[in-house]
Amino acid sequence: MQNDKKKILIVGSSAKEHALAKVFSEYDFVEKIYVASGNDAIAEFCEIVDIRVDDVSALLDFAMENAIDLTIASDEKAIKADISTIFQQNGQMIFAPSADSALACVSKSVGKKLFYKMHIPTPRFGIYEKSQLAIDYANKSSYPLVIRTDESSAGADRQVCNTIQTASVFIEDLFLSGFSKILLEDFVYGEEFVFYVVTDGYHFLPLTSCANYKFMSDGNGGILTPGMGCFCPNYKLSAENQKRILKDVVAPVIANCERRGNPYLGILGVEGVITPDGNYSILELKSFFSDHDCQAVLNLIEENLYTLFEACANGSFADDYECIKVSDKASISCVLSSGKLTDSVVEGLDLVDDDIFINHFATKRNEFFEYSTTGGRAIVLTKTSSTLNRARELLYENVDVISFSGKKYRSDICQFSE
């Protein structure tokens, strides 16, 4: 029986890896879960491996030495370092896209050019490697204008600018900070969403959709963040639009990777905006679930994740799955951030209801085994219930019991649902 036990390596160190590890830890056939490089919260129930996520050679050595059955690389840095190709070349089963197939996810400019080439609706954009050329473009643009770096960054890598003055300052700041390429695009009004599929590179199936809350403050105010919360399924993304996205976005993107000899294996997220006229505009592609929505999505998937990921990795996906079973329940997540404040003890975690999921971004445990903030997003709470309204009510009751200095969160997630 011991031979049937599985060993899993998860590559990443944030809230989505915490959520993944929690799911796998509940499977009785899983013998051991390793997480590289993990975080202090993950260390409570998994073994942390002190290897950088982009040190692919060291990760490969670890996987081989420890007889890992399946590796899941969810961190974008690991994907960019081509962990998938290197593991596959060395006979290691891995669930992750290759660096080449995920290039349109990792590099926003590559993704934008792909959308343009394939006639996928996307906001008007410009890509620049010199500040003056970018400022010239900004001078001729309509506002608001979105400015962001070509690749995701841990810092302030994106901003919605309402004037040429603020746009010029932010452009100069980005280039002075060492970024070599930036993207400018028209701001699109509407409801933000992300639509996830799972694929082996040839066959793909939809998972679910999320409503995205990217701005820090209620009513889409404040700074633009990677994500402050979500709810799923996103009832505002119509079945017709979902069919169109599968046909006109997902299918051609996956076919393009296959044509170039680099099939896309893993989770593919399509992030966009539902425009007031009922259509959609695609903003970018995601190479895995986002930190703020991972738990919400996983709570709805009624499949064994190990079996699902393994089928994609070993080539049996098309034969084994005609559809992905998804619960008819609803999930809602809310991110709690400390802004620029650090080293504040997170109080009230022990008071949170047992059926509320808590995932940690990068909190640290002090000598008293208390979690403290490290700046930016600290934790994300997720509740799944029979309806969105019920999930929302129970979620915010638990948000209120947690406290730390500088606590910020969106109080309007799913406020107008149902």
C-alpha positions as CSV (number, residue, x, y, z in Angstrom):
1,M,0.0,0.0,0.0
2,Q,2.9,2.3,0.8
3,N,4.0,2.1,-2.9
4,D,0.7,3.8,-3.9
5,K,1.4,6.8,-1.8
6,K,2.3,9.9,-3.8
7,K,4.9,12.6,-3.2
8,I,4.2,16.1,-4.6
9,L,6.4,19.1,-5.1
10,I,4.7,22.5,-5.4
11,V,6.9,25.4,-6.7
12,G,5.8,28.8,-5.4
13,S,5.6,30.8,-2.1
14,S,2.3,32.7,-2.0
15,A,-1.4,32.4,-1.3
16,K,-2.2,30.2,-4.3
17,E,0.5,27.7,-3.3
18,H,-0.9,27.7,0.2
19,A,-4.4,26.9,-1.2
20,L,-3.0,24.2,-3.5
21,A,-1.0,22.6,-0.7
22,K,-4.1,22.6,1.6
23,V,-6.1,20.7,-1.0
24,F,-3.5,18.0,-1.6
25,S,-2.9,17.6,2.1
26,E,-6.5,16.3,2.5
27,Y,-5.9,13.4,0.1
28,D,-5.2,10.2,2.0
29,F,-3.1,8.8,-0.9
30,V,-0.6,11.7,-0.6
31,E,2.4,10.7,1.5
32,K,4.4,13.9,1.4
33,I,4.0,17.5,0.1
34,Y,7.1,19.6,-0.5
35,V,6.8,23.3,-1.3
36,A,9.7,25.4,-2.7
37,S,10.2,27.9,-1.4
38,G,6.9,28.2,0.5
39,N,6.1,30.5,3.3
40,D,5.7,30.3,7.1
41,A,2.0,29.4,6.9
42,I,2.6,26.5,4.5
43,A,5.3,25.2,6.8
44,E,2.6,24.3,9.3
45,F,1.5,21.3,7.3
46,C,4.1,20.8,4.5
47,E,7.8,20.4,4.3
48,I,9.4,23.6,3.0
49,V,12.3,23.3,0.6
50,D,14.8,26.1,0.7
51,I,15.4,26.4,-3.0
52,R,14.6,29.5,-5.1
53,V,11.6,29.0,-7.5
54,D,13.8,29.9,-10.5
55,D,16.7,27.6,-9.5
56,V,15.5,24.9,-11.8
57,S,18.6,22.7,-11.7
58,A,18.4,22.5,-7.9
59,L,14.7,21.8,-8.0
60,L,15.3,19.0,-10.6
61,D,17.9,17.4,-8.4
62,F,15.6,17.6,-5.4
63,A,12.7,16.0,-7.3
64,M,14.9,13.1,-8.5
65,E,16.5,12.5,-5.2
66,N,13.2,12.5,-3.4
67,A,11.3,10.4,-6.0
68,I,8.6,13.1,-6.6
69,D,5.6,11.7,-8.4
70,L,4.2,15.1,-9.6
71,T,5.5,18.6,-9.6
72,I,3.2,21.6,-9.9
73,A,4.9,24.9,-10.9
74,S,2.5,27.7,-10.2
75,D,5.0,30.5,-9.8
76,E,5.5,32.7,-12.8
77,K,9.3,32.9,-12.2
78,A,9.6,29.1,-12.3
79,I,7.6,29.0,-15.5
80,K,9.7,31.7,-17.1
81,A,12.9,29.7,-16.1
82,D,11.4,26.8,-18.2
83,I,11.0,24.4,-15.3
84,S,8.5,22.4,-17.4
85,T,10.8,21.6,-20.3
86,I,13.7,20.8,-18.1
87,F,11.7,18.4,-15.9
88,Q,10.1,16.7,-18.9
89,Q,13.5,16.2,-20.6
90,N,14.6,14.4,-17.4
91,G,11.6,12.2,-17.1
92,Q,9.9,14.1,-14.3
93,M,6.1,14.5,-14.5
94,I,5.2,18.2,-14.2
95,F,2.0,20.2,-14.5
96,A,3.1,23.6,-15.9
97,P,3.5,25.3,-19.3
98,S,6.9,25.6,-20.9
99,A,8.5,29.0,-21.0
100,D,7.9,29.4,-24.7
101,S,4.2,28.4,-24.6
102,A,3.6,30.7,-21.6
103,L,5.4,33.7,-23.1
104,A,2.1,35.4,-24.0
105,C,1.2,35.1,-20.2
106,V,4.5,36.2,-18.8
107,S,5.2,39.1,-21.2
108,K,2.2,41.4,-21.5
109,S,3.6,42.9,-24.8
110,V,3.9,39.5,-26.4
111,G,0.3,38.8,-25.3
112,K,-0.9,42.0,-26.7
113,K,0.8,41.4,-30.1
114,L,-0.8,37.9,-30.1
115,F,-4.3,39.4,-29.5
116,Y,-3.7,41.9,-32.3
117,K,-2.5,39.2,-34.7
118,M,-5.5,36.9,-34.0
119,H,-8.1,39.8,-34.0
120,I,-8.9,39.2,-30.4
121,P,-10.7,42.3,-29.0
122,T,-8.3,44.2,-26.7
123,P,-7.8,47.8,-25.7
124,R,-5.7,50.1,-27.9
125,F,-2.1,49.9,-26.7
126,G,1.5,51.0,-27.2
127,I,4.7,49.2,-26.2
128,Y,7.8,51.3,-25.5
129,E,11.4,50.8,-24.4
130,K,12.3,54.5,-24.1
131,S,10.6,57.0,-21.8
132,Q,10.3,59.9,-24.2
133,L,8.5,57.8,-26.8
134,A,6.2,56.5,-24.2
135,I,5.4,60.0,-23.0
136,D,4.8,61.1,-26.6
137,Y,2.2,58.3,-26.9
138,A,0.7,59.3,-23.6
139,N,0.4,62.9,-24.9
140,K,-1.8,61.7,-27.7
141,S,-3.9,59.2,-25.7
142,S,-7.3,59.6,-24.2
143,Y,-7.7,59.2,-20.4
144,P,-7.8,57.3,-18.1
145,L,-4.7,55.5,-19.4
146,V,-3.3,52.2,-17.9
147,I,0.5,52.0,-17.6
148,R,2.3,48.8,-16.5
149,T,5.5,46.9,-16.9
150,D,5.9,44.2,-19.5
151,E,6.3,41.6,-16.8
152,S,4.7,41.3,-13.4
153,S,6.7,42.8,-10.5
154,A,6.4,42.6,-6.7
155,G,6.3,46.4,-6.5
156,A,4.0,49.0,-8.0
157,D,4.1,47.8,-11.6
158,R,0.8,49.3,-12.8
159,Q,-1.2,52.4,-12.5
160,V,-4.3,54.0,-13.9
161,C,-3.4,57.6,-14.8
162,N,-6.1,60.3,-15.2
163,T,-3.8,63.0,-16.6
164,I,-0.7,63.4,-18.8
165,Q,1.1,64.8,-15.8
166,T,0.7,61.7,-13.6
167,A,1.3,59.4,-16.6
168,S,4.6,61.2,-17.4
169,V,5.8,60.9,-13.8
170,F,4.9,57.2,-13.6
171,I,6.6,56.4,-16.9
172,E,9.8,58.1,-15.8
173,D,9.7,56.3,-12.5
174,L,9.4,52.9,-14.1
175,F,12.3,53.5,-16.4
176,L,14.4,54.9,-13.6
177,S,13.6,51.8,-11.5
178,G,15.2,49.7,-14.2
179,F,12.3,48.4,-16.2
180,S,13.3,48.1,-19.9
181,K,9.9,47.9,-21.5
182,I,6.4,49.2,-20.5
183,L,2.9,48.9,-21.9
184,L,0.4,51.7,-22.2
185,E,-3.3,50.9,-23.0
186,D,-6.7,52.6,-23.0
187,F,-8.7,52.0,-19.8
188,V,-11.8,50.0,-20.5
189,Y,-14.9,50.6,-18.4
190,G,-16.9,47.6,-17.3
191,E,-16.9,44.5,-15.1
192,E,-13.5,42.7,-14.8
193,F,-13.4,38.9,-15.1
194,V,-11.1,36.0,-15.5
195,F,-12.1,32.8,-17.2
196,Y,-10.1,29.6,-16.4
197,V,-9.5,26.5,-18.5
198,V,-7.3,23.4,-18.0
199,T,-5.4,21.9,-20.9
200,D,-2.8,19.3,-21.9
201,G,-1.9,21.5,-24.9
202,Y,-4.3,19.8,-27.3
203,H,-7.6,19.3,-25.5
204,F,-9.0,22.0,-23.1
205,L,-12.0,22.2,-20.8
206,P,-13.5,25.2,-18.9
207,L,-13.3,25.4,-15.1
208,T,-15.1,28.5,-14.0
209,S,-15.2,32.3,-14.2
210,C,-14.4,34.9,-11.5
211,A,-15.4,38.5,-11.1
212,N,-12.2,40.4,-10.4
213,Y,-11.7,43.2,-8.0
214,K,-8.3,44.9,-8.8
215,F,-8.5,48.3,-7.3
216,M,-7.6,48.8,-3.6
217,S,-10.6,50.8,-2.5
218,D,-14.4,50.4,-2.7
219,G,-16.0,51.5,-6.0
220,N,-12.8,50.8,-7.9
221,G,-10.9,53.6,-6.2
222,G,-7.3,53.8,-5.1
223,I,-4.3,52.1,-6.6
224,L,-4.5,49.2,-9.1
225,T,-3.4,46.0,-7.5
226,P,-2.9,42.4,-8.7
227,G,-6.2,41.5,-7.0
228,M,-8.1,42.4,-3.8
229,G,-10.9,39.8,-4.1
230,C,-13.3,37.9,-6.3
231,F,-16.5,36.0,-6.5
232,C,-17.2,32.9,-8.6
233,P,-18.9,31.8,-10.7
234,N,-19.2,35.2,-12.3
235,Y,-22.9,35.4,-13.1
236,K,-22.2,38.6,-15.2
237,L,-20.2,36.7,-17.8
238,S,-22.9,35.2,-19.9
239,A,-22.9,31.7,-21.3
240,E,-22.8,33.1,-24.8
241,N,-19.7,35.2,-24.0
242,Q,-18.0,32.1,-22.3
243,K,-18.6,30.1,-25.5
244,R,-17.2,33.0,-27.6
245,I,-14.1,33.2,-25.4
246,L,-13.5,29.5,-25.7
247,K,-13.9,29.6,-29.5
248,D,-12.3,32.9,-30.3
249,V,-9.6,33.3,-27.6
250,V,-8.7,30.0,-25.8
251,A,-8.8,27.7,-28.9
252,P,-6.6,29.9,-31.2
253,V,-4.1,30.7,-28.4
254,I,-3.7,27.0,-27.6
255,A,-3.6,26.1,-31.3
256,N,-0.9,28.7,-31.9
257,C,1.3,27.1,-29.2
258,E,0.8,23.7,-30.6
259,R,1.6,24.9,-34.2
260,R,4.9,26.3,-32.9
261,G,5.8,23.0,-31.4
262,N,5.3,24.1,-27.8
263,P,1.9,22.9,-26.5
264,Y,0.5,24.8,-23.5
265,L,0.1,22.4,-20.6
266,G,-1.5,23.7,-17.4
267,I,-4.0,26.3,-16.3
268,L,-4.7,29.1,-18.7
269,G,-6.6,32.2,-17.4
270,V,-8.2,34.7,-19.8
271,E,-8.5,38.1,-18.1
272,G,-10.8,40.7,-19.5
273,V,-13.6,43.3,-19.1
274,I,-17.3,42.9,-19.8
275,T,-18.1,46.1,-21.6
276,P,-21.4,48.1,-21.2
277,D,-22.6,46.9,-24.6
278,G,-22.4,43.3,-23.4
279,N,-19.3,42.4,-25.3
280,Y,-15.8,41.8,-23.9
281,S,-12.3,43.1,-24.2
282,I,-9.3,40.9,-23.3
283,L,-6.6,42.4,-21.2
284,E,-4.1,39.6,-20.6
285,L,-3.5,35.9,-20.1
286,K,-2.6,34.2,-16.9
287,S,-0.3,31.2,-16.5
288,F,-2.1,29.9,-13.4
289,F,-4.8,30.8,-10.9
290,S,-4.2,34.2,-9.2
291,D,-3.4,34.4,-5.5
292,H,-6.6,36.2,-4.7
293,D,-8.9,33.7,-6.5
294,C,-7.2,30.3,-6.3
295,Q,-9.0,29.1,-3.2
296,A,-12.4,30.3,-4.5
297,V,-11.9,28.3,-7.7
298,L,-10.5,25.2,-6.1
299,N,-13.5,25.1,-3.7
300,L,-15.8,24.7,-6.7
301,I,-13.8,22.0,-8.6
302,E,-15.3,18.6,-7.8
303,E,-12.5,16.6,-9.2
304,N,-9.4,15.0,-7.7
305,L,-6.8,17.6,-8.5
306,Y,-3.9,15.1,-8.5
307,T,-5.7,12.8,-11.0
308,L,-6.6,15.8,-13.1
309,F,-3.1,17.3,-13.2
310,E,-1.5,13.9,-13.7
311,A,-3.8,13.2,-16.7
312,C,-2.7,16.5,-18.4
313,A,0.9,15.7,-17.7
314,N,0.9,12.1,-18.9
315,G,-1.2,12.6,-22.0
316,S,-4.4,10.8,-20.9
317,F,-6.5,14.0,-20.4
318,A,-8.6,13.8,-23.6
319,D,-9.4,10.2,-22.9
320,D,-10.1,10.6,-19.2
321,Y,-12.2,13.8,-19.1
322,E,-15.2,14.9,-21.2
323,C,-15.9,17.8,-18.8
324,I,-14.8,19.1,-15.4
325,K,-17.3,18.6,-12.6
326,V,-17.9,22.0,-11.0
327,S,-20.1,22.6,-7.9
328,D,-23.2,24.7,-8.2
329,K,-22.2,26.5,-5.0
330,A,-20.6,30.0,-4.9
331,S,-17.3,31.3,-3.6
332,I,-16.2,34.8,-2.5
333,S,-12.7,35.9,-1.5
334,C,-11.5,39.1,0.2
335,V,-7.8,40.1,0.5
336,L,-6.6,41.9,3.6
337,S,-3.6,44.2,3.0
338,S,-1.4,46.2,5.3
339,G,-0.3,48.7,2.7
340,K,3.2,49.8,3.4
341,L,3.1,48.9,7.1
342,T,5.1,45.9,8.2
343,D,5.7,43.8,11.4
344,S,2.2,44.2,12.7
345,V,0.8,41.1,14.5
346,V,-2.2,39.6,12.7
347,E,-4.8,39.1,15.5
348,G,-8.0,37.1,15.4
349,L,-7.0,34.3,13.1
350,D,-8.0,31.8,15.8
351,L,-11.5,33.4,15.9
352,V,-12.3,32.8,12.3
353,D,-14.9,30.1,11.6
354,D,-13.7,26.7,10.7
355,D,-15.4,26.8,7.3
356,I,-13.6,29.9,6.3
357,F,-10.4,29.3,4.3
358,I,-7.4,31.5,5.2
359,N,-4.4,31.7,2.7
360,H,-1.3,33.6,3.4
361,F,0.7,35.7,1.0
362,A,4.0,36.3,2.8
363,T,3.3,36.7,6.5
364,K,6.1,35.8,8.9
365,R,5.9,33.9,12.2
366,N,7.6,35.6,15.1
367,E,9.2,34.0,18.2
368,F,5.7,33.7,19.8
369,F,4.4,31.8,16.8
370,E,2.2,34.8,15.8
371,Y,1.9,35.9,12.2
372,S,3.0,39.4,11.3
373,T,2.6,41.5,8.2
374,T,5.4,42.1,5.7
375,G,3.8,44.9,3.7
376,G,1.3,44.6,0.9
377,R,-1.3,41.8,0.7
378,A,-1.2,39.7,3.9
379,I,-4.0,37.1,3.8
380,V,-7.0,36.2,1.7
381,L,-10.2,34.8,3.3
382,T,-12.5,32.6,1.2
383,K,-16.0,31.4,1.9
384,T,-18.1,28.9,-0.2
385,S,-21.8,28.6,0.3
386,S,-25.1,27.8,-1.5
387,T,-25.5,31.3,-2.7
388,L,-23.2,34.3,-3.3
389,N,-25.3,36.5,-0.8
390,R,-24.9,33.9,2.0
391,A,-21.2,33.4,1.2
392,R,-20.7,37.2,1.3
393,E,-22.5,37.6,4.6
394,L,-20.5,34.9,6.4
395,L,-17.2,36.1,4.8
396,Y,-17.4,39.7,6.0
397,E,-18.4,38.5,9.5
398,N,-15.0,36.9,9.7
399,V,-13.1,39.7,8.0
400,D,-14.2,41.9,10.9
401,V,-12.6,39.6,13.6
402,I,-9.1,40.0,12.1
403,S,-7.1,43.0,13.0
404,F,-3.6,44.4,12.3
405,S,-2.1,47.8,11.7
406,G,-2.9,49.4,8.4
407,K,-5.6,46.8,7.6
408,K,-7.2,47.6,4.2
409,Y,-9.8,45.6,2.2
410,R,-12.7,45.9,-0.2
411,S,-16.0,45.9,1.6
412,D,-18.0,45.9,-1.7
413,I,-17.1,42.5,-3.1
414,C,-20.3,41.0,-4.6
415,Q,-22.3,43.8,-3.0
416,F,-24.9,43.8,-5.8
417,S,-25.1,40.1,-6.5
418,E,-28.3,38.3,-7.1
